[in-house]
Amino acid sequence: MTIQALFFIVVFTGVGTSNPDFHDPQDRQLVSNWTTEFSSDNFGTIEPDYPNLGMAPLPPEAIDPLEIRPEHFNRIFKPFQGAKVDASYECSYQSVLNKLDLKKNTDKYVTTRPVADHRHLTWVFIEMRIYAILDVREADQMFISYIWVYLRWDNEHIQWDPDEFCGQKHILIPTKYLWMPDLTIEEMTEQDKATPSTHLKIKNSGWIEFRNDEVVESTCKMEVYRFPFDIQSCNISFKSIMHSDSELSLLEYTEDSELTEESRQTIQTQFEWIFISMSERKKTINHFGFNQTVVVYTISMKRRSVLYIANFLLPVLFFLCLDFASFLMSDTGGEKVGFKVTVLLAVTVMQLILNDILPPSSDKIPLIAIYCIGIFTLMLLSLLETILVMYLIDKDQTSTDKKEENQKLIENPEDKHSPLPCCCTGIKKRICCASAAKEDESFPKEGCSSPHTEVSLVMEKVYEELSEMKKSITLLSSSRTEDEKPGYWTRVAEKIDKVFIIFYILSVLLFLSVLFTLWNIDGT
């Protein structure tokens, strides 16, 4: 009586053990009938059809287990405790278990396939749902997901008439009492550490149902050519470990569109990915000399690329803009070369970061690696061009300095000859310089008087001032000539600089256009 009362409570409160994502036609019919009996368009009281328990009419909120109130608890559950139910043995679960005799007939139920004739084929229906994309590791090419698996197969040794057992159409038993398909996932690299489901659902027709959830860490060959705008497709393949396709065959019975839509509704988290679709197909493989049936589920997902654009692509592009802006700096100083080297090293650091993300076993060079290599190459050419221009300007400056020194020596021969007597000629007689007389004692002093010596000193000072003025005028005229007509190598460097700037701009525009076109073409 107690067992039947508890069973009645379970049915009355709507508690179930099945996963709502896996549908069974018989279960759906039962739920539909149950809903029809308890649904009402009136918002008054609901009159349950249980007169033998002596229950009074209850308001709608007392029927809903989610909105049950303490004041209605006694009215609902006390009649069950005091009700007298005629519990016969045929209405218990034990009666069905005794009829099947699962504990004694282990050879029939556990040891071998559940077929009456070994030539019969065991059909296993399989259905999978993905609930979460936990992680995708490109460097290791690993895909970690959380899935639910639903299996259904026929046991030819199990059958009973529900009418003989008070309408019992199914029971739950531990998994150790029945044979189960030895299915595995081909791509799995590590077994799930969580405890699998411990019970099976047995129906009166002989169908066995098994539901289990697990975290699958599987291999996935990833194509990172379009990273970070890539779309990945990872497979989860189910097959038997020991049985061939003549003994056990896997079947899938869900359309791809329905499978995709149900997966979108059930998926909880997607990490950095966007779930696109899920499809299934069946194939036959030949491993170790016998054929086996394999059901393959393919999960397609697209990477969220916003963070990669903001944290990687745009900074590298900004470095390229800084390198282009360095053309506005002067070529005569060393700051321009130092600036370009610094920007070049920054791009190198970004390449090292990219090397840790992408897998080393990629078949083709990813477009993002080509993006970094191309920009690095352009910046390297810019640095080499700057070094060449500075070398030519410095070469021209060196030749100009030598010309100036030679011109000074020609204009001032006294700088390279020893001091000689400086004589000043007059109308009547020659006046000797006092400075020359002081330096050369052998010079004749005849005709030299004191007034003439003072005049010669004054004229010497005037001559020195005029020489200094001449030198200043010569330097000013030479500087003007240099401003108006730069040296040969300077003119060559200016032409090289202009041509390279045009080449640099065209190369950058062409390179980025082709690269982004390849990204878009492969994406479509």
C-alpha positions in Angstrom: 0.0 0.0 0.0 2.8 2.4 0.8 4.6 1.7 -2.5 1.4 2.4 -4.5 0.8 5.6 -2.5 4.3 6.8 -3.3 3.9 6.0 -6.9 0.6 7.9 -6.9 2.4 10.9 -5.4 5.1 10.8 -8.1 2.5 10.7 -10.9 0.4 13.4 -9.3 3.3 15.9 -8.8 4.7 15.3 -12.3 8.2 14.2 -11.3 10.0 12.4 -14.1 13.4 10.8 -14.6 13.7 11.1 -18.3 15.6 13.8 -20.2 13.1 16.1 -22.0 15.4 16.4 -25.0 15.1 12.8 -26.0 11.5 12.0 -27.0 9.8 8.7 -27.0 6.4 8.4 -28.8 4.9 6.3 -26.0 6.1 8.6 -23.3 4.8 11.6 -25.3 1.4 10.0 -25.5 1.4 9.3 -21.7 2.4 12.9 -21.0 -0.3 14.2 -23.4 -3.0 12.1 -21.7 -1.8 13.2 -18.2 -1.9 16.8 -19.2 -5.3 16.6 -20.8 -6.7 15.1 -17.6 -5.4 17.9 -15.4 -5.7 20.9 -17.7 -8.7 23.2 -17.4 -9.7 26.5 -18.8 -11.5 27.6 -15.6 -9.5 29.4 -13.0 -11.6 28.2 -10.1 -11.1 25.0 -8.2 -9.9 21.8 -9.7 -11.7 18.6 -8.8 -9.3 15.7 -8.9 -10.9 12.4 -9.9 -9.8 10.5 -6.7 -13.1 10.1 -4.6 -11.8 7.0 -2.8 -9.1 9.1 -1.0 -11.7 11.6 0.3 -9.9 14.7 -1.0 -11.7 18.0 -1.1 -11.6 20.4 -4.1 -8.3 22.3 -4.2 -7.4 25.7 -5.7 -5.1 25.6 -8.9 -2.0 26.8 -7.0 -2.2 23.8 -4.7 -2.0 21.4 -7.7 1.2 23.0 -9.2 4.2 21.6 -7.3 6.2 24.7 -8.0 3.7 26.9 -6.3 2.6 24.7 -3.5 1.8 26.5 -0.2 2.1 25.2 3.3 -1.6 25.6 4.1 -2.4 23.1 1.3 0.2 20.6 2.2 -1.9 18.7 4.8 -4.9 18.6 2.5 -2.8 17.1 -0.3 -0.6 14.5 1.5 -2.6 13.4 4.6 -5.3 11.7 2.6 -2.6 9.5 1.0 -1.3 8.5 4.4 -4.6 7.4 5.7 -6.1 6.0 2.5 -6.4 2.2 2.2 -5.2 0.9 -1.1 -5.7 -2.6 -2.2 -2.0 -3.4 -3.1 -1.8 -6.8 -4.8 1.5 -8.5 -5.6 1.0 -8.1 -9.3 1.1 -4.3 -9.0 4.6 -4.1 -7.5 7.9 -3.8 -9.3 9.1 -6.9 -7.6 6.6 -9.0 -9.4 8.1 -7.9 -12.8 11.6 -8.4 -11.6 10.7 -11.9 -10.3 9.2 -12.7 -13.7 12.3 -11.6 -15.5 14.6 -13.3 -12.9 17.5 -11.0 -13.8 19.8 -12.0 -10.9 19.8 -15.8 -11.6 19.9 -15.7 -15.4 23.1 -13.7 -15.7 24.3 -15.8 -18.7 21.2 -14.8 -20.6 21.0 -11.2 -19.7 24.6 -10.0 -19.1 27.1 -12.2 -20.7 26.1 -12.3 -24.3 24.1 -10.2 -26.8 20.4 -10.2 -26.0 19.3 -12.3 -29.0 17.5 -15.6 -29.2 19.5 -16.6 -32.3 23.1 -15.6 -32.7 22.3 -14.9 -36.4 20.0 -12.1 -35.3 21.3 -8.5 -35.6 21.2 -6.2 -32.6 20.0 -2.7 -33.7 21.2 0.1 -31.5 19.6 3.5 -32.0 21.8 6.4 -30.9 21.1 10.1 -30.4 23.4 12.8 -29.1 22.9 16.4 -27.9 25.7 18.9 -27.2 25.1 21.0 -24.0 28.3 23.0 -23.9 31.5 23.8 -25.8 34.0 23.9 -22.9 37.3 24.5 -24.6 39.1 24.4 -28.0 42.8 24.3 -27.9 44.3 25.1 -31.3 47.9 24.4 -30.3 47.0 20.9 -29.1 44.2 20.4 -31.6 41.8 19.3 -28.8 38.0 19.8 -28.5 36.4 19.5 -25.1 32.6 19.3 -25.0 29.8 18.3 -22.7 27.2 15.9 -24.3 24.2 13.8 -23.5 23.9 10.4 -25.2 20.7 8.4 -25.6 20.8 4.7 -26.6 18.0 2.3 -27.3 18.2 -1.3 -28.3 16.1 -4.5 -28.3 16.4 -7.3 -25.8 14.7 -10.4 -27.1 14.7 -12.1 -23.7 12.5 -9.4 -22.0 8.8 -9.1 -22.5 5.7 -9.0 -20.3 2.0 -8.1 -20.5 1.3 -4.9 -18.7 -2.3 -6.0 -18.0 -0.9 -8.8 -15.8 1.0 -6.3 -13.7 -1.5 -3.5 -13.2 -0.5 -1.6 -16.3 3.2 -1.5 -15.6 4.9 -0.7 -19.0 8.4 0.0 -17.8 10.7 -0.3 -14.8 14.2 1.0 -13.9 17.0 -1.4 -12.9 20.8 -1.0 -12.3 23.0 -1.3 -15.4 24.9 -4.3 -14.0 21.9 -6.6 -14.5 21.7 -6.3 -18.3 24.0 -6.4 -21.3 24.9 -3.0 -22.8 26.5 -2.1 -26.1 30.3 -1.7 -25.9 30.3 1.7 -27.6 33.2 4.1 -27.6 34.2 7.4 -29.1 36.9 7.2 -31.7 38.3 10.7 -31.1 38.3 10.5 -27.3 41.8 10.8 -25.8 40.9 10.7 -22.1 38.0 8.9 -20.4 35.5 10.9 -18.5 36.2 10.7 -14.7 32.6 11.2 -13.8 30.4 8.2 -12.8 28.2 7.1 -15.7 24.5 6.7 -15.4 23.6 3.8 -13.1 20.2 2.7 -14.3 18.5 1.4 -17.4 14.9 1.8 -18.4 13.2 -1.5 -19.5 9.9 -1.5 -21.4 7.5 -4.3 -21.6 8.1 -4.7 -25.3 11.8 -5.5 -24.7 13.3 -2.1 -25.6 16.1 -0.9 -23.3 16.9 2.8 -22.9 20.1 4.3 -21.5 20.8 8.0 -21.0 24.2 9.3 -20.0 26.1 12.6 -19.8 29.8 13.0 -20.1 32.6 15.4 -20.7 34.4 14.4 -23.9 38.0 15.4 -24.5 38.6 14.5 -28.2 41.0 15.3 -31.0 40.0 17.6 -33.7 42.0 18.5 -36.8 41.7 22.2 -37.1 42.2 24.4 -40.2 43.6 27.7 -38.9 44.3 29.1 -42.4 41.7 31.8 -41.8 42.4 32.4 -38.2 40.8 34.3 -36.4 37.9 34.3 -38.9 37.9 30.5 -39.1 35.1 28.0 -39.0 36.0 24.6 -37.3 34.2 21.3 -37.7 34.9 18.6 -35.0 33.7 15.0 -35.1 32.4 12.7 -32.4 32.2 9.2 -33.8 30.5 6.3 -32.0 31.3 2.7 -32.8 31.4 -0.7 -31.1 34.7 -1.9 -29.7 34.3 -5.7 -30.4 31.2 -6.3 -32.5 31.2 -6.3 -36.2 28.4 -4.9 -38.4 27.0 -8.4 -38.8 26.4 -8.5 -35.0 25.7 -4.9 -34.0 24.5 -2.1 -36.2 24.2 1.6 -35.2 21.3 3.7 -36.4 20.6 7.4 -36.3 17.1 8.7 -36.9 17.2 12.5 -36.6 17.2 15.0 -39.4 20.1 17.4 -39.5 17.9 20.5 -39.3 16.0 19.1 -36.3 19.3 18.1 -34.7 20.7 21.6 -35.2 17.6 23.3 -33.8 17.4 21.1 -30.7 21.2 21.6 -30.1 20.8 25.4 -30.2 18.1 25.1 -27.6 20.0 22.9 -25.3 23.5 24.3 -25.5 24.4 26.3 -22.4 27.9 27.8 -23.0 30.0 28.1 -26.1 33.3 29.5 -24.7 34.7 31.8 -27.5 32.8 30.0 -30.2 29.4 30.4 -31.9 27.5 27.2 -32.6 26.5 27.0 -36.2 25.1 23.5 -36.9 25.3 19.8 -36.1 24.9 17.0 -38.5 25.1 13.2 -38.4 26.0 10.5 -40.9 26.7 6.8 -41.0 29.6 5.0 -42.4 31.3 1.6 -42.5 35.0 1.2 -41.6 37.3 -1.9 -41.8 39.7 -2.0 -38.9 41.6 -5.2 -37.9 40.0 -7.3 -40.6 36.2 -6.8 -40.0 33.6 -4.2 -40.8 32.0 -1.9 -38.2 29.3 0.6 -38.3 30.2 4.2 -37.2 27.8 7.1 -36.5 29.6 10.4 -36.9 28.3 13.6 -35.4 29.9 16.8 -36.9 29.8 20.0 -34.8 30.4 23.2 -36.8 31.3 26.4 -34.9 32.7 29.8 -35.7 35.2 31.7 -33.7 34.4 35.0 -32.1 37.0 37.2 -33.7 36.4 40.6 -32.0 39.0 40.3 -29.3 41.6 39.1 -31.8 40.9 42.1 -34.0 41.2 44.5 -31.1 44.2 42.9 -29.4 46.3 41.7 -32.4 45.4 42.9 -35.9 44.8 46.5 -35.1 48.0 47.0 -33.0 50.1 45.5 -35.8 48.4 47.8 -38.3 49.1 50.8 -36.0 52.8 49.9 -36.0 52.7 50.0 -39.7 51.2 53.5 -39.6 53.9 54.6 -37.2 56.5 53.3 -39.6 54.9 55.3 -42.4 54.9 58.4 -40.3 58.6 58.1 -39.7 59.2 59.3 -43.3 58.4 62.8 -42.0 61.4 62.7 -39.8 64.8 64.2 -40.8 67.3 61.9 -42.5 70.3 63.8 -41.1 69.9 62.6 -37.5 70.1 59.1 -36.0 66.6 59.3 -34.3 64.8 58.0 -37.4 66.8 54.7 -37.5 66.3 54.2 -33.8 62.5 54.8 -34.1 62.2 52.3 -37.0 64.2 49.6 -35.1 61.9 50.0 -32.1 58.7 49.6 -34.2 60.3 46.6 -35.9 61.0 44.9 -32.6 57.4 45.5 -31.4 56.1 43.6 -34.5 58.5 40.8 -33.7 57.0 40.4 -30.2 53.5 40.1 -31.7 54.8 37.3 -33.9 56.1 35.4 -30.9 52.6 35.8 -29.3 51.0 34.4 -32.4 53.4 31.4 -32.4 52.0 30.3 -29.1 48.4 30.4 -30.4 48.6 28.6 -33.7 49.4 24.9 -34.0 52.8 24.0 -35.5 51.3 21.2 -37.6 49.2 23.4 -39.9 49.2 22.3 -43.6 49.3 25.9 -44.9 50.7 29.1 -43.5 47.8 31.0 -41.8 46.7 34.3 -43.3 47.4 36.0 -40.0 51.0 34.8 -40.2 51.3 36.1 -43.7 49.8 39.4 -42.4 52.6 39.7 -39.8 55.4 38.6 -42.1 54.3 41.0 -44.9 54.2 44.0 -42.5 57.5 43.0 -41.0 59.0 42.8 -44.5 57.7 46.2 -45.5 59.1 47.8 -42.3 62.4 46.1 -42.8 62.7 47.5 -46.3 61.8 50.9 -44.9 64.6 50.6 -42.4 67.1 49.6 -45.1 66.1 52.5 -47.3 66.6 54.9 -44.5 70.1 53.6 -43.8 70.9 54.0 -47.5 69.6 57.5 -47.7 71.6 58.5 -44.6 74.7 57.0 -46.1 74.4 59.0 -49.3 73.7 62.2 -47.5 76.7 61.7 -45.2 78.9 60.9 -48.2 77.9 64.1 -49.9 78.5 66.1 -46.7 82.0 64.6 -46.5 82.9 65.7 -50.0 81.5 69.2 -49.4 83.7 69.6 -46.3 86.8 68.6 -48.3 86.0 71.2 -50.9 85.7 73.9 -48.3 89.0 73.1 -46.8 90.8 73.2 -50.2 89.1 76.5 -51.0 90.3 78.0 -47.7 93.9 76.9 -48.4 93.8 78.5 -51.8 92.4 81.8 -50.6 94.8 82.0 -47.6 98.2 80.8 -48.7 99.8 82.3 -45.7 98.2 79.5 -43.6 100.6 77.0 -45.2 103.8 79.1 -45.9 106.3 80.3 -43.3 106.0 84.1 -42.3 107.7 86.4 -44.8 108.4 90.1 -44.8 105.4 92.2 -45.6 106.3 95.4 -47.4 104.2 98.3 -48.1 105.0 100.4 -51.1 104.3 104.1 -51.2 104.7 106.9 -53.8 108.1 108.1 -52.7 109.6 105.1 -50.9 109.0 101.6 -49.6 107.8 101.4 -46.0 108.8 98.3 -44.1 106.5 96.6 -41.6 107.7 96.7 -38.1 106.4 93.2 -37.5 108.5 91.8 -40.3 111.5 93.7 -39.1 111.0 92.1 -35.7 110.8 88.6 -37.1 113.7 89.0 -39.6 116.8 90.7 -38.1 118.6 90.6 -41.4 116.1 92.8 -43.2 117.6 96.3 -43.9 116.2 99.0 -41.8 117.4 101.9 -44.0 114.8 104.5 -44.8 112.5 103.3 -42.1 111.5 106.1 -39.7 109.2 106.1 -36.6 106.1 107.7 -38.2 106.2 105.3 -41.1 106.4 102.4 -38.7 103.2 103.5 -37.0 101.4 103.9 -40.3 102.5 100.4 -41.3 101.1 99.0 -38.1 97.8 100.7 -38.7 97.6 99.4 -42.2 98.4 95.9 -41.0 95.5 96.0 -38.7 93.2 97.2 -41.4 94.4 94.5 -43.7 93.6 91.8 -41.1 90.1 93.2 -40.6 89.5 93.2 -44.3 90.7 89.6 -44.6 88.3 88.5 -41.9 85.4 90.3 -43.6 86.4 88.6 -46.9 86.3 85.2 -45.2 82.8 85.8 -43.7 81.5 86.9 -47.1 83.0 83.8 -48.7 81.4 81.5 -46.1 78.0 83.2 -46.6 78.1 82.9 -50.3 79.2 79.2 -50.1 76.3 78.4 -47.7 73.8 80.1 -50.1 75.2 78.1 -52.9 74.7 74.9 -50.9 71.1 75.8 -50.1 70.3 76.5 -53.7 72.2 73.6 -55.2 72.6 70.5 -52.9 75.3 68.0 -53.5 75.0 65.2 -56.1 74.5 62.4 -53.5 72.0 64.4 -51.6 69.9 64.9 -54.7 70.2 61.1 -55.4 69.1 60.3 -51.9 66.0 62.6 -52.2 65.0 60.9 -55.4 65.4 57.5 -53.8 63.3 58.6 -50.8 60.4 59.9 -53.0 60.3 56.8 -55.2 60.4 54.5 -52.1 57.5 56.4 -50.4 55.3 55.8 -53.5 56.4 52.2 -53.7 55.7 51.7 -49.9 52.2 53.1 -50.1 51.2 51.1 -53.1 52.7 47.9 -51.7 50.8 48.4 -48.4 47.5 49.0 -50.1 47.9 46.1 -52.5 49.0 43.7 -49.8 46.2 44.5 -47.4 43.6 44.4 -50.2 44.7 40.9 -51.3 44.9 39.6 -47.8 41.4 40.8 -46.7 40.0 39.5 -50.0 41.4 36.0 -49.3 39.9 36.1 -45.8 36.4 37.0 -47.2 36.6 34.5 -50.1 37.5 31.6 -47.9 34.8 32.6 -45.4 32.1 32.4 -48.0 
